[in-house]
């Protein structure tokens, strides 16, 4: 064999080797592409799930209308209110129709769930305010009003015209003393609540 023949054989061998390498590269890419596609699909699925969770949080949320059954008690266990076996309470979260601690406690609950809430004074009816205790001259009251200690009355405040519920705590021949504080002001509260229904707002 002449030198030129060896060169031709070598060139053929190199061309064949390059062809094999090219085929192997294509085969490798074919193996990688499905894996990349699976990873991409998994990533998209995860993003979809995260988006759904963010857009559709579980449980009752702000602006949702909820219906609850509850029992309210003081820290010593004495019950002050309950609607169990009565009319359920319905309200919209965020409108401030119930105390802040109650709204926060219901948030996140799902229908059928029961929870016990320990609500501190600042998220219940606030601290007791001595400035809301007033001594009033009896001559300013309607003649037919016969105030008794412990009696609860609705009055129209002169300052802003708003209606307020007051409790008479002392009576004299010339004056009465009433208290505008909520009867649960200054108290920590405990509520056991059950979410009956929740409707998206």
N, C-alpha and C positions, 0 to 999 in steps of 0.2 A: 504494500500500500504506500502510495506517495504521500508526501506532506500535505498536499492540497486535499487529498481524500480525508486525512485525519481532521483537517480544519472543517470540512463539510460535515463529517460525522459529529464533531464537537458542537457545531452550530445547531444541528438537528436535535442533539441531546439537550442543549440549553433551551431551545424553543419548546421542547416537550416539557422540560422542568418548569418553565415559566407558565405554561398552560396548566400544568397540574396545580401549581401554586394559586393561579387565578381561580381555578375550580374550587380549591379548598377554601379560598377567601369567600367566594360566593356562598358555599355551603355553610361556612361559619356565620355569615351575615344572616342566612336564612334561619339559623338556630337562634340568633340573638334577637331578631325582629319580633318573633312571637313573645319572647320574654319582656321586651320593652313595651310591647302592646299591652301585655297583662299588667305590668307596673303602672302604665299610664291609665288604664281602665280602673285599676284599684284606687289610684290617686283621685280620679274624677269622682268615683263613688264616695270616697271619704269626704271630698269637698261638698258633694250633694247632701250627705248626711249632716255635716256640720251646718250647712246653710239651712236645712230643714229644722234642726234643733234651735238655731238662733231665731228663725222666723216663727217657729211654733214651740215656744217654751212649754215644758210640761207643767201641769197644774194651773190653778187660777192665777191670773195676772191682773195688772192694773187695767181698769176700764171694763173688766169682766163683771157680769151680774152673777152673784152667788146667793145661794139659799142655805142657811145653816140652822142647826139645832144647837143650843148651848145651855150650860149651867154656869152661873157666876158665883164665886164665893170669895170670902176674905181669906187672909193668910192663916187664920185660926180654924178654917174649915166651915164656918157658918155661911150658908147659902143666902144670897141676897136677891137672886133672880134666876129664873129658868123658863125656857119655853118647851122643854121636853114634854111630849104628849099634848102640846098646844099648837099655836100657829108659828111656823118657822119664820125666821128673820131673813128678809131679802134686801140686799143693798148692792150698790156698784162700788167696787174697790177704787179708791182714789178720790171719791167725792166727799169724804170726811163726815159721813153720816154716823159712823161709829168711831169709837176712840182709836187712836193711832196704833196702839199695841194689838188691838183686835184685828184691824186691817192687815197689819204686817204678819200676824199669825196665820190668817186665812190664805195669804198669798203663797202660792206654790202647792197648796193642797189639791188633792184629786177627789172626785165624788166617792163617797163611802168612807173616806179616811177620817179618823178621829185623832185629835191632838189636845194636849193640855198646855195652856199658855200661862206663864208667870209674867204678869204685866206690872212693871214698876210705876210708881206715882206719876213720873214725868210723861209716861205714855198712856196713862189712864185719864183721870180727871184733874191732874195737877195738884200742887200743894194747897193746903188750906190757907185761905187769904183772910186775915182779920179785917181788912178794909172793906170786905163785903158784908160785914155785920153792921146793921143800922138800927138806931133808936128813932122811932117815928112818933110824932105827937098824934094821939088818937083823934084829935079834932080834924086832922087832914083826911081821915078815912071815911068811907061811906057810913051813914048812920046805921044801916042795917047789918053792918059787918060786926060779927061777934067773935073776935080772934081768940083762939085757945092755944095753949102751949102744945107744940107738936103738930099743929095744923099746918097744912101746906096750901099756899095760895098762888095764883098767877097774877102778877102785877104788870103795869106798864111803867117802865122807868122814865122819869122826867128827863134825864140826861140825853137819851137817844131815842126814846119812844119804843124801845124794844121790849118784848114780853120776857118776863123772868119769873121763875118759880122760886118762891121764898118759903122758908120754914120758920114759924113763930117759935122763939126760944124763951121769951119772957113777956109777961103782961103785967102792967100796973094800971091804976085807975086813970092815969093821964097819958101813958105811953105804951107802945109795944116794941119789942126788939125782934127783928127778923134777920135771918141768915140767907144770903144769896148764894153761898157756896153750894156746889153739888153735894148731895149727901155722902158721896163716896170720895170727895176731895181729900187728899192727904193719905190715901190708903193704897197699898199694893193689892192687886187683884189677881185672882186665878180663874181662868175660864177653861172649861172642858167643852170643846166644840166638835161637831161632826158636820162635814160638808155634804149636803144632800145633793146639790146640783150646781153646775157652773156653766154659764153661757158666755161665749166670747163676745167682747165688746166691740 
